[in-house]
Amino acid sequence: MIRAQLSRLGAGWREVRAVVRLSLSGATQDYTQGSVRRAAILLAIPMMLEMAMESLFTIVDIFFVAGLGAAAVAVVGLTEAVLTLVYALGLGLGMGATALVARRIGEHDAAGARLVAVQALWVGALVALALGVSGALFARDILEAMGAAPEVIAEGSSYTLVMLAGSGTISSLFLINGVFRGAGDATIAMRSMWLANGINIVLDPCLIFGWGPFPELGVTGAAVATTIGRGTGVLYQLACLAGPRSRVPLARQSLRPVPRIIGALLRVSLGGVAQFLVATSSWVVLMRFMAPYGSAAVAGYTIAIRILAFSLLPAWGLANAAATLVGQNLGAKEPARAEHSVWEVAKFSATVMAGVAVLSFVFAPAIIGVFTADAAVLAHGVACLRIVACGYSFYAVGMIVSQAFNGAGDTTTPTLINLIGFWVLQIPLAWALTRHTALGPTGVYVAVLCAESFIACLSVVVFRRGRWKLQRL
């Protein structure tokens, strides 16, 4: 009996290894047929690794910058709060690209998918230019508007300038990876983020501390390293799109702008941008609520929220997989399979994130302690992480259902849900708890937990009505 059990375990382990190898190989798959769970896993593994690399950018920056003091960590946190607006723009544009490319792939319209990809590149180039110029001109003003302390502005204004001036690389990474995800080629998206992060990890300490032949730039060095890494990732993406193995290969005759397709892309993307702007702008307001409590509170909150983002990576990967599965299956005229995919992915993700929540709560002091030895920063970070971790399973379900709407091309519904959850509930609740109770900054953490859990419940109720199945692209 023991031998039979060991044999079954061995067979199961070999099957898992085979699925992982296949998911990372970049081999072409038809996600409109076969096992839904297997399709979700094949897509989710590289997507989780892709999102892990994006979250790792800021975690690596904070890890090295923490040695420069609380003011340096605070400027990273305040700048990241502003950059969440750029992330919203990039994610929204990428969402539109994913929805349109996935629908064309599901319809087996390779030429249509290629046209969408090219129009996405045109939009991305214009957005990158606008972001770079605006960031370079208004970096210091933005820090002041965020309520940064004078010592934070003095030490970190150059960091903010470099990050905002190079923010077009962020939107481009998300947008082009949205094309790859829609085509079901999550492996290329993952590799571009691995490349960008590898460069950042190597350059960060060199440019911050002046290792070897590199200049000692302090906190500004983290911005330079991050921008170089992301820029290299974008160049790799473009090379893959133009390469012979591309699933949406660029052709000379398809490089011209097509207003009709750009319009369709923008219609879907603007809903996605609005959706994430509603969410991420609320995080900017929350950071503004935290600022009066000092650099230690801002630094602790910054570290905890970065860990939160990293902890949710399994759910993000599965949510992006759900978006691709919904888009491609709707294109293949399989709405029932599209819905079944969402529920299967949501159940699996909620289970995984329940385990992550337990680990985050129990080991919060050790996790936060990796990034800081400052007792005040540690206390704020541990309190924040433990409170927000209580809702991990809710967050996971909410993310997956929202991405399912987006994959169908219905970006309006999750935008409205976010508006209610973040601006009608989270912001007023955070204001009331921080200003009119003894909770202080803890009120912000409680507001995050309540709002995200409410959004998940409301998303499920609306999704079950099924109107997203009727969305035409």
N, C-alpha and C positions, 0 to 999 in steps of 0.2 A: 504493500500500500504506500509506504513512504517513497519507494522508488517511482511509483506511478505519479505521486504528487509532485516529486521533484521534476519528473519528465514534463508534466503539464506546466509547471512554473518556468522551466527552461524554454518550452515552446512559446509561452506567453511573452517571455523576455525577448526572444528572438523576433517575435512579431512586432513588439514595440520598437526594437532597434531598426527593423526594416522600414516601419512607417516613418521614423525620425529621419533615416537616411534618405528616403524618398522625398520627404517634405523639404529637405535642405538641398536636394539635387537640382532643383529647378526644372524637372521633367514636366512636360505638358500633361495636364489632367483635365478630364471632363467632369466638372463639379455639378452637372445637372443629372447625373446618373449614379447608381450605386449607393453605398451606405452614406447616410447624412453625417453620422458621427465621424466616420473616417475622413470624409471631405473636410469637415470642420477642423479636425486635428491637423490634416495636411496643410491647410491654410494658416491655422493659428500659430503653429510652432515658429515659422519664420517671421510672422507678424509680431509675436511676442518679443522675439529677439530684436526686431526692428525698433519697437517702442522702447525696449530696454535701453538701447543705445541712445535714443533721444533723451530719455530721462537721465541717463548717465552723464550727459554733458554737464548739467548743473550740479549733480552730486559730486563729480570730479572737481569742478571749479570750487565748490564749497569746501571739499576735503582739503585742498591745497591752500585756499584762501584763508581758512580758519586759523592758520598759524600766524596770520597778520593781525588778528584781533577782531572784536565784535563789530567795529565800524566797517571793516572790509566785508564781513559776512552780510552786514545790513545793506550795503550798497548792492551786493549781488542779489539779495532778496528783493529790494525795491526795484531794481532794473528788471528782474525776472517778472515782477508783477506787471510792469508795463509791457514787457515782451509777450505776455500772455495774449495781448491784443493782436500781436503779429502772428502768434500761434493760431489764434482764432481765424485770421485771414487765410493762412496757409492751409489749415485743416478744412475750412469751408470750401476753398477752391479744390483741394484734393478730394473732398467728398463729392463735389459735382463731377470731377473727372472719373472717379470710381464708378459712380452711378451710370454715367453715359457709356463708358467703355465696357462695363460689365453687361449692360443691356445689349450692346452691339455684339459682344462675344457670345452671349446666350442665343442671339439670333443667327450666329455663324456669319456675321457681316464683318469680315476682317478689314475691308476697305473703310467702312464706317468707323470702326474702332481707331484706325490710323488717323483719320481726319480729326476725330475728337482729340487725340493725343497732340497733334500739331497745333490745334487751336488753343489747347491748354498751355503750350509753350509760349505762344504769343502773349496770352494773358499774363503768364508768370513773369515774363521779361519786363512788361510795363509796370507790374506791381513791385518788382524788385527795385526798379529805378526810383519809383516814387517813395518807397520806404527808406531807401538809402539816403536820399537828399533830405527828407524830413527829419530823419534821425540825427544826421550830422548838424543840422541847423538848431535843433531845439533840445539837445540832450540835457544841458544844465537846467534849463527852465523846467523840464519834466521832473527832474529830481526835486527841485524846490517845490513844485506843485504837489509832489507826493508827501511832503512834510518831512523830508530828510533833515537830520540834525546838521548844523554847520560843519562839524568834523567829518561827517559822512560825505557831504558834498565836496569838501576840500580834498579828501582822499580818493574819492571814487568817480568824480565827474568824467575823467578821461576813460574809465572803464565803460561808463554808460554811453559815451560818445561812440566808442569803437563798436560796442554791441548793437546800438541802434543803427549806426551807419551801415553795418554789415548784415542787418536783419533781413535783407532780401534773400540771403542764402537760406534762411529758415523757411520762408514761404515757398521757395523753389523746391527745397527738399520734400516738403509735405505734398506739394502739388504734383510733382513728377512721380513720387511714390504712390500717389493716388491712381495714376495711370497704370502703374505696374500692378497694384492690388486689383483694380478692375479687370485687368487681363488675366488674373489668377497667377501672376508671376511675382509672388510675395518674396521669393528668394532674392531677386535683384534689389528690391526695396531694402531687405535686410542687409545685404552686402554693402550697399551704399552707406548705411548708417554705421556699420562696423568699421568701414574705412575712415569715415569722418571722425568717429570716436577714437579710433586708434591713434590718429594724428593728434587729436586734442590731448589724449592722455600723455603722450610723449612730450608734446610741446608745453603743456601747462607748467610743470615744475621748472622746466628750463627757462621759460620766459618770466615766471613769477619771481624765482629766486636767483636767476642769472647763472645757471649751471653751465659749465664749459664755456664755449665761445658766445653764448647768448647774453644779451643785455638783461640787467635786473630791472624789470618793469613793474614789480609789485602786482597789485590787483589788476592793473591794466593788461598785464601779460596774459591773464586768464582770458580776457576778451579777445586778444589777438590770436591766441591759440585756438579758441573756439571758432572764430570766424574763418581762419585758415582751414580748419578741419571740415567745417560745413561746406565751404567753397569747393574743396577737393571732392567732397561727396557729390555735389551737383555736377561737376565735370564728369565724374564716373557715370552718373545716371544718363547724361546726354550721350556718352560713348556707347552705353548699352542700348539705348533707344535706337541709335543709328547702326548698331552692329548686326551681323547676319543672323544671330539667334533671337532677335527681338520678336516678341509676339505681336507687336504693333510696329512693324518695321517702317521707318520713314522713307518716303520716296520723293524724288525731286518734284514731281507734279503735284504732290499733296502739301507742299510747304507754304502755299499762298494762304493768306487769311480768308476765311469763309464766314461772313457776318452771320449767316443763319445758324451755324453751329456754335459760334462764339456766343450768340444770343441765348441759345438753349443751355450752353454751359453756364453762363452767368445767371440765368434764371434759377437753376438748381443751386449753384454755388452761393449766390447772394443769400438764399435762405439758410444755407449752411454757415456762412460767415456771420449772419445775424444770430443764428443759434449759439455759436461759440462766443460771439461778442457779448451776448447777454450773460453767458456763464462767466467768461473770463473777466469782463469789466466788473462783475460783482466781487471777484477776487481782488481787484485793484482797490475797491472800496473797503474790503475787509482789511487789507494791508494798511489803508489810511486809518482805520479804527485802531490798529495795533501800534502805529507810530508813536502816539503820545506816551505809551508805557515804556519807552526807551529802547536802546539798541539791543539789550539782552532779550527782551520780549520779542522783538522783530527777528532777531537771529534764531531764537528757539523755534518760533513759528515757521520761519523759512526752512530750517532743517527738517522739521516734522512734515511739512507739506511736500517737500521734495521726496521724503521717504514714502509718504502716502502715494505720490504719483508712481514711484518705483514699485511699490507693493501691488498696485492695481494693474501692473503690466500683463499678468495672465488674462485678466478680464478685458483689457484693451485689445490684446491679440485676438481673443475669441470674438469680441465685438466687431472688429474689422473683418474677421472671417465671416460672421453673420451677414455683414453688409454685402460682401462679394457673393455669397450664396443666394441671398435674396435677389440681387440684381441679375445674376446670370439665370436663375430659375424663372424669374418673371419674363426674361427675354426668351426663354425656351417654352413659355406658356405652361409653366408648372407652378401655379400659385400655392397649391396645397403643400407641395414639397418645400417651397420657400418658407411658409409658416411653420411647418414641422421642423425645419432647420433652426429657426429662432428658438423654439421651446427646448429643443435638445441642447443647444449651446447654452441657453440661459440656466438650465438645471445643472449642467456640468460646471459652469463658471461659478454659480452661487456656492456649490459644494467646495470647490477649490479655495475660494476666497474666505469661507468660514474658517478653514484651517490657517490661512495666512493671518486672519484677524486674531486668532488665539496666540499665535507666535508673536505678533506685533505687540499685543497687550502685555504678555508675560515678560518679553525681553526688551521692552521699550527703553529702560535705562541703559542697557548694553548697546542697543542700536544707536541711540542718540549720542552715547559716549564715544562712539567711533569718530564723531565729527567735532566734539568740543569737550574740553576739560573744565570750562567755566561753569561753576555751580549754578548761577542764575540762568544761564542759557540752557543748561541741562534740565533744570526744573520746568521751564516753560515748554521745552521740546517734548519731554516725557508726558506732561499733562495733555498736550495737544494730540500726540500720537495715540495715546490710550483712548481718548474720547472719540476721535474720528474713526479709529479701527473698529469700533462697535458696529458700524454700519457697512462694513466691507461687502457683505453679501447683497445688501440692497443696492449699493453702488454698482456692483457687477451686473445685476439684472437691468438696472436703469440704463447702463451704458449699452448693453446688447440690444435692448428694445429700441433705443434711440438710433443706434447705427442701422438697425433693420429698416426703420422709416427712411433713413438717409439712403440706404442701398436701393430702396424702391424709387428714390427720387422725390420723396415727400419730405422736404426739409422744413416746411412750414409748421407741421404739427409739433416736432420736438422743440422748435423755436418758441412756440407759444407755451409749451410745458415748462421750458427753462425760464421764461419770463415770469410765470407764476411762481415757480419754485424759488428762484434766486432773488427777484426784485420785489415780489409781493410778500414772500415769507422770510428768506434768509437775511436780507439787508435790514428790514425793520426789526427783526428778532435780534440780530447782532447788536444793532444800535441800542435797543431797549436793555439788553442784558449787560452790555458794557457800560452804559451811562446811568442806568437806573437800578442796578443791583450791585451787590458786593462781589460779583463774579470777576469783574475786571476783564482781562484778556481771555479768560476761560469762557466768557460769554460768546466769543467768536467761534470757539471750537464747538460749543453746543449748537450754535446756529448752523454750522456746516453739517453736522450730523443730522439734524432735523430736516433741513432742506433737501439734502441728497436722498434721504429715505423717502420723503414725500414725493419727489420727482420720480423715483422708481415705481412707486405704487400707482401714481397717476398715468405713467407711460404704459404700464401693463393694461390698465382699464381701457385706455384709448386704442391700444394696438389690437385688442380682442374684437373691436368693432369691424376691422378688416377693410376699411376704406383705402388703405395704402396699396391694396392689390390692384386698384383701378387706375393707379398713376401711370400716365403715358409720357414717354420721353422720345 
